[in-house]
Amino acid sequence: MTSVTKPQWVPSEDRVQNAIVTDFMAWLDRQDRTKVNSFAELHHWSVKNIADFWSAAWDYFDLPGEKGAHVYTRNDQDIKASAWFSQSKINFAETLLRYRGDQEALVFWGEKGRQRSLSRDELYNEVSRLAQALLAQGIEPGDRVAGLMPNMPEAIIAMLATTAIGGVWSSASPDFGAQGILDRFGQIAPKVLIAPDSYDYNLKNHDVLGKVTDVVKDIPAIERVVVISWSGADLDLSGVPNAVDMRDFVDPYQPTEITFSRQGFDHPLYIMFSSGTTGAPKCIVHRAGGALMKQLVEHKFHGDLKENDRLFYFTTCGWMMWNWFAAGLGCGATLICYDGSPFAGSPTILFDLAEQENVTHFGTSPKYLDTLKKAGESPIQKYKLPALRAIFSTGSPLLPEGFDFVYEHVKADVQLASIAGGTDILGCFMLGNPIGPVYRGEIQTPALGCAVAAFSDEGKPVADDRGELVCTEPFPSMPLCFWGDEDGSRYNKAYFERFDNIWTHGDFLEVTENGGLIIHGRSDATLNPGGVRIGTAEIYRQVETLEEIREAIVVGQNWDGDVRVVLCVILQDGISGLSEELIKKIKTRIRTGCTPRHVPAKVVAVADIPRTRSGKITELAVRDIINGREVGNKEALANPEALDLYRNIPALQED
């Protein structure tokens, strides 16, 4: 177990007193619901009194709609069937659009800087027009609308218009190939597809219409293709079946007050997709009420996102962080959307954005921070960022050195909230605590309302070791179902096969003496040499401190009746090759920083590492390749050609 250390950041008394969660705790006391004196006490109460917590959250947020008398009934035989707010009527978009006025709601940046912005009233009006157009197109509650979209205002508008009328929104990023799009949208049969004619990435323009034309021919359910002109120029849509320019689609309609379609708590809101690297992507259906409440709890109580704050997250529309980011509107925050390469034109363009837009909450990934670090960038020398209060990081575990980089080279007085969860829950199992300290390498707290624990292989809680990340009680953003999984077997296999009636998330978790948490990688990618479980993040932590290594991926290879650890590294530019001296240095660093069990049996140099389209390295895909198994769905990868680099590495065929 990690020992107690001195925190890297402690919130000021002023920040503690003015935090939303502090006000919530005082409100609970005034309402005679409970009296808690710390975030830890609040979390304990929230998981021991689940109905009371989520009921209080609804009331504190003053959600528009009808709450109803019923809050929660636990199904002891099948916790995923537990009932939440069964008498309620609610609409997701109604909450996100309840802030009106001329304050900025959306700001859009591309690779060349700020492009445009929309006020709250302008956003509402654009949603109103598109919602009317979708209704005229015949979209009814439960119908699917799909977006193949860059992270631009029209993506937010389309999602809100769809959900305002009770439709179900699903999105992917436009860099997907035609087969990847079919693997996703082909399963859910959308009536309307919304896409741009092109998009920019790395200062180049990329066509989308060609892929759209191919896809529409193979999805007969698509009745209308609505195309957005990326550049604003006129469009030639003669070759695209059933296509219409977005401008012409909404032109007949004037903004009016939106009649929001209030539905039950369990009404489908989003269909999200798993990465799909081991087979066809799972189509994960999320309920409107659960997504709304979970994301507002995370933004307000864990992120301290307030009205008129300015939220940025680097994401694509194919990653659940886009959906998470969009929910910031429900706090009255301004969303700063960016689409393109995070290094286009300048390695620090995202900090240009943060400074010019007075960003208060900056969302990124460990990979981005590590790239800046290895490039020798030190944003603190150029940017003051006076408005910035919180930095969020997710996508993979943020290693201790990443914490050091932020506090030494980005900003000293900032809450660094490493967060972890996933598409499966449309949120986080662990994230920030704005009124608590930040310890190096640790996530601050488990999520409110989520009974997070680490379990042994025998299904018992582990208090002083590492184990499987589980959630022992239901929570409202558990998926409603998997699309097309009629008997629920895929759902059960995904989350409940290992421990009966206990949600198993697939991460390798450690709870620290500070009350924090550390993710040691995916448990399904956990290494097991000699029967000893090793988290991959432990090895990455050591390897990524070496200046000779730009990036690494570690997997297990079946060998001689056991599993041996294989480390593949990308060398920094200027390093001529993987010498025996460098291999020894790598192994020594791992041995001294971890244990002899962690030392890889093989270290090999590679030119690239396969990753998903959201930027995550794909340990399972590499593991399958080096063990002679084919990867089930290469379309899920941003760079599937990288897999070929691992297929016949000579060193991996030797003792």
C-alpha positions as CSV (number, residue, x, y, z in Angstrom):
1,M,0.0,0.0,0.0
2,T,1.2,3.5,-0.9
3,S,2.3,5.4,2.2
4,V,1.1,8.8,3.3
5,T,3.1,11.6,1.7
6,K,3.0,15.4,1.8
7,P,0.3,16.7,-0.6
8,Q,1.3,18.6,-3.8
9,W,-1.7,20.9,-3.5
10,V,-4.1,21.9,-0.8
11,P,-7.1,24.1,-1.5
12,S,-7.2,27.5,0.1
13,E,-9.8,28.1,2.8
14,D,-11.6,30.5,0.4
15,R,-11.8,27.8,-2.2
16,V,-13.2,25.3,0.3
17,Q,-15.8,27.7,1.6
18,N,-17.0,28.7,-1.9
19,A,-17.1,25.2,-3.3
20,I,-20.4,23.9,-4.5
21,V,-20.0,20.7,-2.5
22,T,-19.4,22.7,0.6
23,D,-22.7,24.5,0.0
24,F,-24.4,21.1,-0.7
25,M,-23.2,19.7,2.6
26,A,-24.6,22.8,4.4
27,W,-27.8,22.4,2.5
28,L,-28.2,18.8,3.6
29,D,-27.8,19.9,7.2
30,R,-30.4,22.7,6.8
31,Q,-32.8,20.2,5.2
32,D,-32.3,17.8,8.1
33,R,-31.2,15.1,5.7
34,T,-27.8,14.4,7.2
35,K,-24.9,16.2,8.8
36,V,-21.5,15.6,7.3
37,N,-18.3,17.5,7.9
38,S,-16.0,16.4,5.1
39,F,-16.0,15.0,1.6
40,A,-15.1,11.6,2.9
41,E,-18.1,11.6,5.3
42,L,-20.3,12.7,2.4
43,H,-19.0,9.9,0.3
44,H,-19.6,7.4,3.1
45,W,-23.2,8.7,3.5
46,S,-23.8,8.7,-0.2
47,V,-23.1,4.9,-0.6
48,K,-24.7,3.8,2.6
49,N,-27.9,5.8,1.9
50,I,-28.1,5.6,-1.9
51,A,-31.8,6.6,-2.2
52,D,-31.3,9.6,0.1
53,F,-28.2,10.8,-1.8
54,W,-29.6,10.7,-5.3
55,S,-32.9,12.2,-4.1
56,A,-31.1,15.0,-2.5
57,A,-29.0,15.6,-5.6
58,W,-32.2,15.9,-7.7
59,D,-33.6,18.4,-5.3
60,Y,-30.4,20.4,-4.9
61,F,-30.0,20.7,-8.7
62,D,-33.7,21.7,-8.9
63,L,-34.0,19.6,-12.1
64,P,-36.8,20.7,-14.4
65,G,-39.4,17.9,-14.8
66,E,-41.4,15.8,-12.5
67,K,-39.5,13.9,-9.8
68,G,-42.4,11.6,-8.6
69,A,-42.6,9.9,-5.2
70,H,-40.5,6.9,-5.9
71,V,-36.7,7.2,-5.8
72,Y,-35.0,3.8,-5.6
73,T,-35.7,0.1,-5.1
74,R,-32.8,-2.3,-4.9
75,N,-33.2,-5.6,-6.7
76,D,-31.2,-8.0,-4.6
77,Q,-31.2,-10.7,-7.3
78,D,-30.1,-8.5,-10.1
79,I,-28.8,-5.1,-9.2
80,K,-28.8,-3.8,-12.8
81,A,-32.6,-4.2,-12.7
82,S,-32.9,-1.9,-9.6
83,A,-35.4,0.9,-10.2
84,W,-34.6,4.6,-10.2
85,F,-37.2,7.4,-10.1
86,S,-39.8,5.3,-11.8
87,Q,-42.5,7.9,-11.6
88,S,-40.3,10.8,-13.0
89,K,-40.6,12.7,-16.2
90,I,-37.5,14.4,-17.4
91,N,-35.7,15.7,-20.5
92,F,-31.9,15.8,-20.7
93,A,-31.7,18.8,-23.2
94,E,-34.2,20.8,-21.1
95,T,-31.7,20.9,-18.2
96,L,-28.7,21.7,-20.4
97,L,-30.6,24.6,-22.1
98,R,-32.2,26.2,-19.1
99,Y,-29.6,28.9,-18.9
100,R,-30.6,31.7,-21.2
101,G,-29.2,35.2,-22.1
102,D,-26.4,36.7,-24.1
103,Q,-23.5,35.0,-22.2
104,E,-21.4,32.7,-24.3
105,A,-22.5,29.1,-24.4
106,L,-20.2,27.7,-27.0
107,V,-16.8,28.9,-28.3
108,F,-15.2,27.0,-31.3
109,W,-11.5,26.8,-32.0
110,G,-9.9,25.1,-34.9
111,E,-6.2,24.6,-35.7
112,K,-5.9,28.2,-36.8
113,G,-7.4,29.7,-33.6
114,R,-10.8,31.0,-32.6
115,Q,-13.5,30.5,-35.2
116,R,-16.8,31.6,-33.7
117,S,-19.1,31.5,-30.7
118,L,-22.8,31.2,-29.8
119,S,-24.6,32.9,-26.9
120,R,-27.0,30.9,-24.7
121,D,-29.9,32.4,-26.6
122,E,-28.3,31.7,-30.0
123,L,-27.6,28.1,-29.0
124,Y,-31.2,27.7,-27.8
125,N,-32.5,29.1,-31.1
126,E,-30.4,26.8,-33.3
127,V,-31.5,23.8,-31.3
128,S,-35.1,24.9,-31.7
129,R,-34.8,25.2,-35.5
130,L,-33.1,21.8,-35.9
131,A,-35.5,20.1,-33.5
132,Q,-38.4,21.3,-35.6
133,A,-36.7,20.0,-38.8
134,L,-36.1,16.6,-37.2
135,L,-39.8,16.4,-36.1
136,A,-40.8,17.3,-39.7
137,Q,-38.5,14.6,-40.9
138,G,-40.5,12.1,-38.7
139,I,-38.2,11.6,-35.8
140,E,-40.1,10.3,-32.8
141,P,-39.1,9.4,-29.2
142,G,-36.8,6.5,-29.4
143,D,-35.7,7.0,-33.0
144,R,-31.9,7.2,-33.5
145,V,-30.0,10.1,-35.0
146,A,-26.3,9.6,-35.7
147,G,-23.6,12.2,-36.0
148,L,-20.3,11.6,-37.8
149,M,-19.0,14.9,-36.4
150,P,-16.0,17.0,-35.5
151,N,-16.1,18.6,-32.1
152,M,-17.8,21.7,-33.4
153,P,-20.9,23.6,-32.3
154,E,-23.2,21.8,-34.7
155,A,-22.4,18.5,-32.9
156,I,-23.7,20.0,-29.6
157,I,-26.7,21.5,-31.4
158,A,-27.6,18.2,-33.1
159,M,-27.3,16.2,-29.9
160,L,-29.5,18.7,-28.0
161,A,-32.1,18.9,-30.8
162,T,-32.3,15.1,-31.0
163,T,-32.6,14.6,-27.2
164,A,-35.0,17.6,-26.8
165,I,-37.6,15.7,-28.9
166,G,-37.0,12.3,-27.3
167,G,-34.7,10.9,-29.9
168,V,-31.6,8.9,-29.2
169,W,-28.2,10.4,-30.1
170,S,-25.1,8.5,-31.1
171,S,-21.9,9.9,-32.5
172,A,-18.5,8.9,-33.9
173,S,-15.6,11.0,-35.1
174,P,-15.2,11.6,-38.9
175,D,-11.8,10.0,-39.0
176,F,-13.4,6.6,-38.8
177,G,-13.2,4.5,-42.0
178,A,-16.4,3.4,-43.8
179,Q,-16.2,-0.1,-42.1
180,G,-15.8,1.4,-38.7
181,I,-18.8,3.6,-39.2
182,L,-20.9,0.6,-40.4
183,D,-19.7,-1.4,-37.5
184,R,-21.3,1.2,-35.2
185,F,-24.2,2.9,-37.0
186,G,-25.1,-0.2,-38.9
187,Q,-26.1,-1.9,-35.7
188,I,-28.5,0.9,-34.4
189,A,-30.2,1.8,-37.7
190,P,-30.5,5.6,-37.4
191,K,-33.1,7.5,-39.4
192,V,-31.0,10.6,-39.8
193,L,-27.2,10.9,-40.3
194,I,-25.6,14.3,-39.7
195,A,-22.0,14.8,-41.0
196,P,-19.7,17.5,-42.4
197,D,-18.4,17.5,-45.9
198,S,-14.9,17.5,-44.5
199,Y,-12.7,18.4,-41.5
200,D,-9.2,19.6,-40.8
201,Y,-6.5,17.7,-39.0
202,N,-2.8,18.5,-38.7
203,L,-3.3,21.5,-41.1
204,K,-4.8,19.3,-43.8
205,N,-8.4,19.0,-45.0
206,H,-9.9,15.5,-45.1
207,D,-13.0,14.5,-47.1
208,V,-15.9,12.9,-45.4
209,L,-18.6,12.9,-48.1
210,G,-17.0,9.9,-49.9
211,K,-17.3,7.7,-46.7
212,V,-20.8,9.0,-46.1
213,T,-21.9,8.0,-49.6
214,D,-20.6,4.5,-49.1
215,V,-22.1,4.1,-45.6
216,V,-25.6,5.4,-46.6
217,K,-25.9,2.7,-49.3
218,D,-25.3,0.0,-46.7
219,I,-27.7,1.3,-44.0
220,P,-31.2,1.4,-45.5
221,A,-32.7,2.8,-42.3
222,I,-31.1,6.2,-43.1
223,E,-33.9,8.4,-44.6
224,R,-32.0,11.7,-44.6
225,V,-28.4,12.8,-44.6
226,V,-27.9,16.3,-43.3
227,V,-24.5,17.7,-44.4
228,I,-22.7,20.6,-42.7
229,S,-20.3,22.7,-44.8
230,W,-17.0,22.7,-42.9
231,S,-15.8,25.8,-44.7
232,G,-19.1,27.5,-45.2
233,A,-18.9,27.2,-49.0
234,D,-21.8,25.9,-51.1
235,L,-22.1,22.1,-51.2
236,D,-22.5,19.7,-54.1
237,L,-24.5,16.8,-52.7
238,S,-25.6,15.3,-56.0
239,G,-23.8,12.1,-55.3
240,V,-25.0,11.5,-51.8
241,P,-28.4,9.7,-51.5
242,N,-31.1,11.6,-49.6
243,A,-28.7,14.4,-48.7
244,V,-29.6,18.0,-47.8
245,D,-27.4,21.0,-46.7
246,M,-28.0,21.7,-43.0
247,R,-28.7,25.3,-43.9
248,D,-31.6,24.3,-46.2
249,F,-32.8,21.7,-43.7
250,V,-33.5,24.2,-41.0
251,D,-34.2,27.3,-43.2
252,P,-38.0,26.8,-43.1
253,Y,-38.1,27.1,-39.3
254,Q,-38.0,30.1,-37.1
255,P,-36.8,29.8,-33.4
256,T,-39.7,29.1,-31.0
257,E,-39.9,27.9,-27.4
258,I,-39.0,24.2,-27.5
259,T,-41.6,21.8,-26.3
260,F,-39.3,19.3,-24.6
261,S,-40.4,15.7,-24.7
262,R,-40.3,14.6,-21.1
263,Q,-39.9,10.9,-20.8
264,G,-39.2,8.4,-18.0
265,F,-35.9,8.2,-16.2
266,D,-35.0,5.1,-18.2
267,H,-35.8,6.6,-21.6
268,P,-32.8,6.0,-23.9
269,L,-30.6,9.0,-24.4
270,Y,-27.3,7.9,-25.9
271,I,-26.0,4.8,-27.6
272,M,-22.2,4.7,-26.9
273,F,-19.8,2.3,-28.5
274,S,-17.0,0.2,-26.9
275,S,-13.6,0.4,-28.6
276,G,-14.4,-2.8,-30.4
277,T,-10.7,-4.0,-30.7
278,T,-11.7,-7.6,-29.7
279,G,-14.8,-7.8,-31.9
280,A,-17.8,-5.8,-33.1
281,P,-18.3,-2.7,-30.8
282,K,-20.8,-3.1,-28.1
283,C,-23.7,-0.7,-28.4
284,I,-24.2,0.6,-24.9
285,V,-27.6,2.3,-24.3
286,H,-27.6,4.9,-21.5
287,R,-30.7,6.2,-19.8
288,A,-31.5,10.0,-19.8
289,G,-32.0,10.4,-16.1
290,G,-29.0,8.4,-15.1
291,A,-26.6,10.2,-17.5
292,L,-27.9,13.6,-16.4
293,M,-27.7,13.1,-12.7
294,K,-24.3,11.3,-12.8
295,Q,-22.7,13.9,-14.9
296,L,-24.1,16.9,-12.9
297,V,-22.8,15.3,-9.7
298,E,-19.4,14.9,-11.3
299,H,-19.2,18.4,-12.7
300,K,-20.7,20.3,-9.7
301,F,-19.5,18.3,-6.7
302,H,-16.3,16.8,-7.9
303,G,-15.2,19.5,-10.4
304,D,-16.8,22.6,-8.8
305,L,-18.0,23.7,-12.2
306,K,-20.1,26.8,-11.6
307,E,-22.3,29.1,-13.7
308,N,-20.1,31.2,-16.1
309,D,-17.1,29.0,-15.6
310,R,-15.3,28.1,-18.9
311,L,-14.8,24.4,-19.5
312,F,-12.4,22.9,-22.1
313,Y,-11.8,19.2,-22.8
314,F,-9.7,17.9,-25.6
315,T,-11.8,15.2,-27.1
316,T,-13.5,13.9,-30.2
317,C,-17.1,13.0,-30.7
318,G,-16.2,9.4,-30.7
319,W,-15.1,9.4,-27.1
320,M,-17.4,9.5,-24.1
321,M,-15.5,12.5,-22.8
322,W,-17.4,14.5,-25.4
323,N,-20.7,13.6,-23.9
324,W,-19.3,14.3,-20.4
325,F,-18.0,17.7,-21.6
326,A,-21.3,18.6,-23.2
327,A,-23.1,18.2,-19.8
328,G,-21.2,21.2,-18.6
329,L,-23.9,23.3,-20.1
330,G,-26.2,22.0,-17.4
331,C,-24.0,23.9,-14.9
332,G,-24.3,27.1,-16.8
333,A,-20.7,26.9,-18.0
334,T,-19.3,28.0,-21.3
335,L,-18.0,25.1,-23.4
336,I,-14.7,25.7,-25.3
337,C,-14.7,23.3,-28.2
338,Y,-11.6,22.5,-30.1
339,D,-11.2,20.3,-33.2
340,G,-8.0,19.3,-34.8
341,S,-4.5,18.2,-33.7
342,P,-3.4,19.3,-30.2
343,F,-0.1,20.2,-31.8
344,A,-1.2,21.9,-35.0
345,G,1.0,24.9,-35.8
346,S,2.3,25.1,-32.3
347,P,3.0,22.5,-29.5
348,T,1.1,24.7,-27.1
349,I,-1.9,25.8,-29.1
350,L,-4.2,24.4,-26.4
351,F,-2.6,26.7,-23.8
352,D,-3.1,29.6,-26.3
353,L,-6.7,28.6,-26.1
354,A,-6.7,28.3,-22.3
355,E,-5.2,31.8,-21.8
356,Q,-7.2,33.6,-24.5
357,E,-10.5,32.1,-23.4
358,N,-9.9,32.4,-19.6
359,V,-10.5,28.6,-19.2
360,T,-11.3,27.7,-15.6
361,H,-11.3,23.9,-16.2
362,F,-8.8,22.3,-18.6
363,G,-9.2,18.7,-19.7
364,T,-6.5,16.7,-21.2
365,S,-4.7,13.3,-21.1
366,P,-1.5,11.8,-19.7
367,K,-0.3,11.3,-23.2
368,Y,-0.6,15.0,-24.0
369,L,1.2,16.0,-20.8
370,D,4.0,13.5,-21.4
371,T,4.5,14.6,-24.9
372,L,4.9,18.2,-23.7
373,K,7.3,17.1,-21.1
374,K,9.5,15.1,-23.4
375,A,9.5,18.0,-25.9
376,G,10.9,20.2,-23.2
377,E,7.9,22.5,-23.1
378,S,7.2,24.5,-19.9
379,P,3.9,26.4,-20.4
380,I,4.3,28.1,-17.0
381,Q,7.1,30.2,-18.5
382,K,4.8,31.7,-21.1
383,Y,1.3,31.4,-19.7
384,K,-0.1,32.8,-16.5
385,L,-3.6,31.2,-16.7
386,P,-5.0,33.2,-13.8
387,A,-8.6,31.8,-14.3
388,L,-7.5,28.2,-14.3
389,R,-8.7,26.4,-11.2
390,A,-8.7,22.7,-12.2
391,I,-6.9,20.4,-14.7
392,F,-8.7,17.1,-15.5
393,S,-6.7,14.2,-16.9
394,T,-8.1,10.9,-18.2
395,G,-7.7,8.2,-20.9
396,S,-5.0,6.3,-19.0
397,P,-3.5,6.5,-15.5
398,L,-1.7,9.7,-14.8
399,L,1.7,8.7,-13.4
400,P,3.4,10.5,-10.5
401,E,5.8,12.2,-13.0
402,G,2.7,13.7,-14.7
403,F,1.7,15.3,-11.5
404,D,5.2,16.7,-11.1
405,F,5.1,18.1,-14.6
406,V,1.7,19.9,-14.0
407,Y,2.8,21.5,-10.8
408,E,6.3,22.4,-12.0
409,H,5.6,23.4,-15.6
410,V,1.9,24.3,-16.0
411,K,0.6,25.9,-12.8
412,A,1.3,25.5,-9.1
413,D,-2.0,26.5,-7.7
414,V,-4.4,24.2,-9.4
415,Q,-6.5,21.2,-8.5
416,L,-5.1,18.3,-10.6
417,A,-8.0,15.8,-10.9
418,S,-7.0,12.6,-12.4
419,I,-10.3,10.9,-13.2
420,A,-11.2,7.3,-14.3
421,G,-14.3,5.6,-15.4
422,G,-15.5,4.9,-18.9
423,T,-18.0,4.6,-21.7
424,D,-19.7,1.8,-19.8
425,I,-20.9,4.2,-17.0
426,L,-20.9,7.5,-19.0
427,G,-18.8,8.9,-16.2
428,C,-16.3,8.2,-13.5
429,F,-15.8,5.8,-10.6
430,M,-13.1,8.1,-9.2
431,L,-12.3,11.7,-9.7
432,G,-11.5,15.0,-8.0
433,N,-12.3,16.5,-4.7
434,P,-12.2,20.3,-4.9
435,I,-12.0,20.7,-1.1
436,G,-9.3,18.1,-0.5
437,P,-5.6,17.8,-1.0
438,V,-3.9,16.3,-4.1
439,Y,-1.3,13.6,-3.5
440,R,1.3,12.7,-6.1
441,G,0.2,9.9,-8.3
442,E,-3.2,9.5,-6.7
443,I,-6.8,10.1,-7.7
444,Q,-8.4,12.1,-5.0
445,T,-11.7,10.2,-4.2
446,P,-14.2,7.6,-5.3
447,A,-17.2,9.0,-6.9
448,L,-20.1,10.1,-4.8
449,G,-22.9,7.6,-4.9
450,C,-20.6,4.8,-6.2
451,A,-19.6,2.0,-3.7
452,V,-16.2,1.5,-5.2
453,A,-13.9,-1.3,-3.8
454,A,-11.0,-3.5,-4.7
455,F,-11.7,-7.2,-4.7
456,S,-9.4,-10.2,-4.5
457,D,-9.7,-13.0,-7.0
458,E,-11.9,-14.7,-4.4
459,G,-14.3,-11.9,-4.4
460,K,-13.4,-10.4,-1.1
461,P,-12.5,-6.7,-0.3
462,V,-8.8,-6.1,0.0
463,A,-7.9,-3.4,2.4
464,D,-4.1,-3.3,2.1
465,D,-3.4,-4.5,-1.5
466,R,-4.4,-4.2,-5.1
467,G,-7.4,-5.8,-6.6
468,E,-10.2,-5.8,-9.2
469,L,-12.2,-2.5,-9.3
470,V,-15.8,-3.3,-8.5
471,C,-18.9,-1.3,-7.5
472,T,-21.0,-3.2,-4.9
473,E,-24.1,-1.2,-5.1
474,P,-26.3,0.0,-8.1
475,F,-25.9,3.5,-9.5
476,P,-28.2,5.4,-11.9
477,S,-25.8,5.6,-14.8
478,M,-25.4,1.8,-15.2
479,P,-26.3,1.1,-18.8
480,L,-29.9,0.4,-19.6
481,C,-28.9,-2.4,-22.0
482,F,-26.8,-3.3,-25.0
483,W,-28.5,-2.6,-28.2
484,G,-29.6,-5.9,-29.8
485,D,-28.7,-8.0,-26.7
486,E,-32.2,-9.4,-26.4
487,D,-31.5,-11.8,-23.6
488,G,-29.0,-9.6,-21.7
489,S,-26.2,-12.2,-22.0
490,R,-23.6,-9.8,-23.5
491,Y,-24.4,-7.3,-20.7
492,N,-24.0,-9.9,-18.0
493,K,-20.8,-11.2,-19.5
494,A,-19.3,-7.7,-19.7
495,Y,-19.9,-6.7,-16.1
496,F,-21.3,-9.5,-13.9
497,E,-19.6,-12.7,-15.1
498,R,-16.7,-12.6,-12.6
499,F,-18.5,-11.7,-9.3
500,D,-22.2,-12.5,-8.9
501,N,-24.3,-9.4,-8.8
502,I,-21.3,-7.1,-8.4
503,W,-20.2,-4.7,-11.1
504,T,-16.7,-5.6,-12.3
505,H,-15.1,-2.7,-14.3
506,G,-12.0,-4.3,-15.6
507,D,-9.4,-2.0,-13.9
508,F,-6.6,-3.0,-11.5
509,L,-7.1,-0.8,-8.4
510,E,-5.2,0.2,-5.3
511,V,-6.6,2.2,-2.4
512,T,-4.0,4.3,-0.6
513,E,-3.6,5.2,3.1
514,N,-4.5,8.8,2.1
515,G,-7.9,7.6,1.0
516,G,-6.9,8.1,-2.7
517,L,-6.9,5.6,-5.5
518,I,-4.4,4.4,-8.1
519,I,-5.3,2.6,-11.3
520,H,-2.6,0.1,-12.3
521,G,-3.9,-0.5,-15.8
522,R,-6.7,-2.7,-17.2
523,S,-7.1,-5.9,-15.3
524,D,-7.8,-7.8,-18.4
525,A,-4.3,-6.7,-19.6
526,T,-2.8,-7.4,-16.2
527,L,0.5,-9.4,-16.5
528,N,0.7,-12.7,-14.6
529,P,4.2,-14.0,-14.8
530,G,4.7,-16.9,-12.4
531,G,1.1,-16.4,-11.1
532,V,1.9,-12.9,-9.7
533,R,-0.4,-10.1,-10.9
534,I,1.3,-7.0,-12.2
535,G,-0.4,-3.9,-13.4
536,T,1.0,-2.5,-16.6
537,A,0.9,1.1,-15.3
538,E,3.7,0.3,-12.8
539,I,6.1,-0.5,-15.6
540,Y,5.1,2.5,-17.7
541,R,5.8,4.7,-14.7
542,Q,9.4,3.6,-14.7
543,V,10.0,3.4,-18.5
544,E,8.6,6.8,-19.2
545,T,11.1,8.5,-16.9
546,L,13.9,7.5,-19.3
547,E,14.8,10.3,-21.7
548,E,15.7,7.8,-24.5
549,I,12.1,6.4,-24.6
550,R,9.3,8.3,-26.2
551,E,6.5,5.8,-25.6
552,A,6.1,2.1,-24.6
553,I,3.6,-0.7,-24.5
554,V,3.9,-3.8,-22.3
555,V,2.0,-7.1,-22.7
556,G,2.2,-10.7,-21.7
557,Q,3.4,-13.4,-24.1
558,N,2.5,-17.1,-23.5
559,W,5.8,-18.9,-23.3
560,D,6.9,-22.3,-22.0
561,G,3.8,-22.9,-20.0
562,D,3.9,-19.5,-18.3
563,V,3.6,-15.8,-19.2
564,R,6.6,-13.6,-19.9
565,V,6.6,-9.8,-19.9
566,V,7.4,-8.2,-23.2
567,L,8.2,-4.5,-23.4
568,C,8.0,-2.7,-26.8
569,V,9.4,0.8,-26.9
570,I,9.5,3.7,-29.4
571,L,12.9,5.4,-29.1
572,Q,13.3,9.2,-29.1
573,D,14.5,10.8,-32.3
574,G,18.3,10.8,-32.4
575,I,18.6,7.4,-30.6
576,S,20.3,5.2,-33.1
577,G,19.0,1.9,-31.8
578,L,18.1,-0.3,-28.9
579,S,21.6,-1.2,-27.6
580,E,22.4,-3.8,-25.0
581,E,23.4,-0.9,-22.7
582,L,20.0,0.8,-23.1
583,I,18.2,-2.5,-22.5
584,K,20.2,-3.0,-19.3
585,K,19.3,0.6,-18.3
586,I,15.6,-0.1,-18.9
587,K,15.6,-3.3,-16.9
588,T,17.6,-1.8,-14.1
589,R,15.2,1.1,-13.8
590,I,12.2,-1.3,-13.7
591,R,13.9,-3.6,-11.2
592,T,14.8,-0.8,-8.8
593,G,11.6,1.1,-9.2
594,C,9.3,-1.9,-9.0
595,T,10.4,-5.5,-8.3
596,P,12.4,-8.2,-10.1
597,R,9.0,-9.7,-11.1
598,H,8.3,-6.6,-13.2
599,V,11.5,-6.8,-15.3
600,P,10.5,-7.7,-18.9
601,A,11.9,-10.9,-20.4
602,K,12.1,-9.2,-23.7
603,V,12.7,-5.5,-24.7
604,V,12.2,-4.7,-28.4
605,A,12.1,-1.5,-30.4
606,V,9.1,-0.7,-32.6
607,A,8.3,2.2,-34.9
608,D,4.7,2.7,-33.8
609,I,2.1,1.6,-31.2
610,P,-1.5,0.8,-32.2
611,R,-4.1,2.9,-30.4
612,T,-7.8,3.4,-30.5
613,R,-9.4,6.4,-32.1
614,S,-9.6,8.1,-28.7
615,G,-5.8,7.8,-28.4
616,K,-5.6,4.9,-25.9
617,I,-2.9,2.3,-26.5
618,T,-4.3,-1.1,-27.2
619,E,-2.5,-3.6,-25.1
620,L,-5.0,-6.4,-25.8
621,A,-4.6,-6.1,-29.6
622,V,-0.8,-6.3,-29.3
623,R,-1.1,-9.2,-26.9
624,D,-3.3,-11.1,-29.3
625,I,-0.9,-10.4,-32.2
626,I,2.3,-11.6,-30.5
627,N,0.4,-14.7,-29.2
628,G,-0.6,-15.6,-32.8
629,R,-4.2,-14.5,-32.6
630,E,-5.9,-12.1,-35.0
631,V,-7.4,-8.9,-33.8
632,G,-11.2,-9.0,-34.1
633,N,-12.0,-5.5,-35.3
634,K,-9.1,-3.5,-36.8
635,E,-11.5,-0.7,-37.8
636,A,-11.6,0.3,-34.2
637,L,-7.9,1.3,-34.4
638,A,-6.7,4.7,-35.6
639,N,-3.5,3.1,-37.0
640,P,-4.3,-0.6,-37.7
641,E,-1.2,-0.9,-39.8
642,A,0.9,-0.7,-36.6
643,L,-0.2,-4.2,-35.7
644,D,1.9,-5.6,-38.5
645,L,5.0,-4.4,-36.7
646,Y,4.4,-6.9,-34.0
647,R,3.5,-9.9,-36.1
648,N,6.9,-11.5,-36.6
649,I,9.4,-9.9,-34.3
650,P,12.4,-12.3,-34.3
651,A,13.3,-11.6,-30.7
652,L,9.9,-12.7,-29.5
653,Q,10.4,-16.2,-31.0
654,E,13.6,-16.7,-28.9
655,D,14.3,-17.7,-25.3
